[in-house]
């Protein structure tokens, strides 16, 4: 039973997170608990656990007596998030350049190949996941769990901003930027890798458009899910 609960939590989390990345759920979209319960055939307890995890990751805002909604980052919050991310990734890249093995670099090359394939399938959620995973894999190679955790939290918040506010059609240039970073890591060129990483994040921030408004469709339409008719998962 516990495993079923965890699976339900993960399914709700993934659907909402991917709904943000694919621009189906825009900032400000309300997430009514009764509707989520009906959509996923889950109890309120399961739905609340998923929403609490999304809120912890900065994707959702929980408002007392008003329910949950997709977060609406401001321009100032966006500036601070990217500023913090550049600072954290600078340290991680320097450490990864020192510690990454040939096997680690080969694994990152495979990661980029999958990213490239998802990009050409026009699979935005998969590509966005793989693009974030590239940064997190570099963080893991740095060998500093505290910095890695900081980056994980920042990337979750960046994913919301990018998914909601970045214009479409930028995947190819971002993929090329990842390749340049990896080339420098392979050469143990920490300075070059940092220069490419900083430019990559600054260009990403510069592309953010904060003019998009929350959608007006119902939650079922936005997520593309038909309500399930089955016994609730406790």
ABEGO torsion letter per residue (X at the ends): XAAAAAAAAAAAAAAAAAAAAAGABBBGBBBBAAAAAAAAGBBAAAAAAAAAAAAAAGABBBBBGAEBBBBBBBAAAAAAAAAAAAAAAAAAAAAAAAABBAAAAAAAAAAAAAAAAAAAAGBAAAAAAAAAAAAAAAAAAAGBAAAAAAAAAAAAAAAAAAAAABBBGAAAAAAAAAAAAAAAAAAGBAAAAAAAAAAAAAAAAAABBAABBBBABBAAAAAGBBBBBBBBBX
